[in-house]
Amino acid sequence: MTTAPAVQRQVLAIVLPVVVVTAALLLMECLRRTGALPVFIPAPSDIWAEVQRNPGLLIGNLGPTLSKALTGYAIAAAVALAAAGIASLISALYAPIYNLGVGIQSVPLIATAPLLATALGTGAETQVIIAALSSQFPMLVGAMQGFRAAEDRHRELLHVLSASPRQTFRYLILPAALPHLFAGFKIAAPSSVLGAITAEWAGADRGIGAMMLYALFSYDISKVWLSVLAVAALAGGGYALGALAERIVVFWDKASELER
Amino acid sequence: MSKAISLHQISMVFQGRGEPVIALEKVDLDLPAGRFGAIIGPSGCGKSTLLRLVADVMQPFAGSISIGGAPPRDARLEHSIGFVFQAPTLLPWRTVRKNIELPLNIVGASGARRVKRSAAELIELVGLQGFENALPSELSGGMQQRVAIARAILLEPQVLLLDEPFGALDEITRQKMNLELLRIWAESRTTALLVTHSIAEAVFMSDFVYVMSPRPGRIVSTLEVPLPRPRTFAMMRSREFVDCVNRVRDGLFGHEVAPEPESPALLEVY
């Protein structure tokens, strides 16, 4: 049921960020023009001019990064689900699988990405692997906790109803896991984008990371910022999509309401 | 259709930290088909364990259990056991109707043929019209337990096992729910076994009361309640009711109770 104050809150939730962002952009523009900002901060209008000057450059680099991040994310998701499934069936493997996830997460990819690039080359495969490695941990944790999340009393209920293992998974284990799955999977989305960027830094001919690197070397401040904003939009957009799907699928979970 | 429940020399041992704990010792219990039985005892006397053994959730350490002459496993696999848990065990992502229909998802189309009353009729029976599409989190504790009862009787079980179903409810709601449960049970005519720690509830609801003592859990006395059916609140004031309550109390507290009640204050049973 939507009451008048609830509608006001929803409108406010949209209007307020727009107002704040617009004000910040205007402030930046004014400060830049009066020369109060250091040289490495461009005016918003400069960044916009950069987009208009060469729209193909942004689009042409967004595409490869997006597809690498998505592929890496999908591979990591599949592996995390499979590993969590094995861990929930064979409890002796739970700790080893978890620790492997922690180990991979603890590796500084910024240093290992160039090593991997040297070993595997600077093709898209390397960047996909690094995107997968950098996003696996939240998904693994979410899936491992999720598959254990069903309560004992619910398991007992399904037992008394003499549900098959398959029915128990479908009617209990999977739905009970969904809040945890979404928590992990939406956090992993930005990580996969940042992983793809890190990998592109280590050597790639196309992608936002490569564009960022070239802009840095040529001290093209507007282009650096444009690429930073593009990455942020991609990463944030991935998270937002995950959060939106969560809202629709995990409709019964009151805890996620606080994050909206 | 209903089946008798029979327990013969049931013992149960739990391996805790350190010494094994004897939860149940040589429990004998016979509940005829179609009758209402109540197991009463203090917390920790193993009465919930006893119910779980009948439901084939756990296996006894020693002794044998039969439901209509066959092991509980057979009854469970035939979907002949209805179980109402202490806490309303509803799936939070399913609506009231979907929760009641959960057993249908399990038995499939073939098993669904034996369902005489639809979920909609059961929703009416437990008085939840208008809440068909509500989620469990939108219901009160009492309403949730009504859903659990409707779900337990959907497949017309031959035995209905109730583990302190109204333990979490306030006294007023609890007595109303008890009357409703008796009404529902009278319609279904299944064999019902209720676990409770309320003396008055045990006597009011049942035909047979099994009194348990703790550590190790044993049945110290069994008594038949001579009250007619349907039961009414007015019967709680009757001589027979008070006698039964006193006998159950004698069984629970043994020598601590004076043999002959002298004061009329003993009539205040609640």
Contacts between the chains, C-beta under 8 A, distances in Angstrom:
chain1	res1	chain2	res2	distance
A	153	B	85	5.8
A	153	B	87	6.5
A	153	B	89	4.7
A	154	B	89	6.1
A	154	B	91	6.7
A	156	B	52	7.9
A	156	B	57	5.7
A	156	B	85	7.3
A	156	B	89	7.6
A	157	B	83	7.3
A	157	B	85	7.0
A	157	B	89	5.0
A	158	B	106	7.8
A	159	B	57	5.9
A	159	B	76	7.9
A	160	B	55	5.3
A	160	B	56	7.6
A	160	B	57	6.5
A	160	B	76	6.5
A	160	B	81	5.8
A	160	B	83	4.5
A	161	B	79	6.8
A	161	B	102	7.1
A	161	B	103	5.6
A	161	B	106	4.8
A	162	B	76	5.0
A	162	B	77	5.1
A	162	B	79	6.2
A	162	B	106	7.0
A	163	B	106	4.8
A	167	B	105	7.1
A	167	B	106	5.7
A	171	B	91	7.3
A	171	B	102	6.8
A	171	B	105	6.1
A	171	B	106	7.7
A	172	B	91	7.1
A	175	B	91	7.1
A	175	B	93	4.9
A	178	B	93	7.9
A	251	B	93	7.6
A	252	B	92	4.9
A	252	B	93	4.6
A	252	B	135	5.7
A	252	B	137	6.8
A	254	B	137	6.9
